[in-house]
Amino acid sequence: MSLSSANSNSERTHFKRSLIRLEQDVLRMGALVETSFRLSHQAMFSQNLEAVRAITANERQIDHYYRQIELECATLLTLKAPVAQDLRIVSAFMQLIRDLERIGDYAQDLTEISLKLLSYPPHPSLPEIEVMSHHAQAMLAVSLKSLADLDANAGGSVKILDDKVDDAYDRVYQTLAYQRDIKGVVEPIVLLVLAIRHIERMADHATNIGQRVSYIVTGYRG
């Protein structure tokens, strides 16, 4: 084996190990985002003030991973060893962590909404919004599992849940937008409209993650 060939093999081995570490970091970030989503759910539907406090620290960790992974991706893209498949994986990871970061941001926004809603009686739409949140959380869990397993076929179950979230969004929005017997201020209605919009967007980002995993595995965009 020539020296140049040995160096090339060493570079490939180093790159592959770096990709494995990168995937592990993305999954760790994903686990933190799942925690933030769960905390926002507890704050919104169980009035859990401890969850409100916990999410701030959790979001700092998410932001740390986001910056770290972005740097790792940029470093990998500057190496000589990448082939087309490697570049596809790294670019997909860069997009995927943006989806995760946005879900985390929406989760924090939901906890802030939950604090404002404490001043008002529970709205009759809350149980349906809670189910909507459960579906969106399940979508995120399935998408992250598909990343851990490199399973390109998880999109079907995510799509079914996404349809349920979209249907719930439409129903609740119609209920809130056309409510006629509002007594007092309209702030809780506005807050709940924001909440269902946030949950719907979180579900969209979870769908994106599943599609990016499919791209990583197959090379085709869903």
Secondary structure, 3 states (H helix, E strand, C coil): CCHHHHHHHHHHHHHHHHHHHHHHHHHHHHHHHHHHHHHHHHHHHHCCHHHHHHHHHHHHHHHHHHHHHHHHHHHHHCCCCCCHHHHHHHHHHHHHHHHHHHHHHHHHHHHHHHHHHCCCCCCCCHHHHHHHHHHHHHHHHHHHHHHHHCCCCCHHHHHHHHHHHHHHHHHHHHHHHCCCCCCCCCHHHHHHHHHHHHHHHHHHHHHHHHHHHHHHHHCCCC
